[in-house]
Amino acid sequence: MTTDQEIYREAKRQINRKKGFYRHFSVYLAVGLFLFLLDLLTGGGVDWFFYPMLSWGLAVLIQYFSVFGIPGTNILSDKWEEQQMEELVTRLEKKRNFYFQSMKKVQLLTKNH
């Protein structure tokens, strides 16, 4: 069972993850603008600011998928995580129950002999 405190904690965790993403994205945009202007002012002919921004942009994109999931799918979303957790718990409980039932049978067989 989920208590009100657990629900509140989970909501707080999700909000903090979203806040973290928005902060990260804001810093990415600000630094990107700064590097673009610096590249423009130095006028070296090569748009070098793309290189750090592309790799950093990939990290921002990965964080986005981690926080919000992949758009149009349920993959990596909070619902997906809950479903995966429920499936794994169910599978592990079945294994545990099978193990305990097998052990009971072994105990019964050894008692009878």
Secondary structure, 3 states (H helix, E strand, C coil): CCCHHHHHHHHHHHHHHHHHHHHHHHHHHHHHHHHHHHHHHHCCCCCCCHHHHHHHHHHHHHHHHHHHCCCCCCCCCHHHHHHHHHHHHHHHHHHHHHHHHHHHHHHHHHHHC
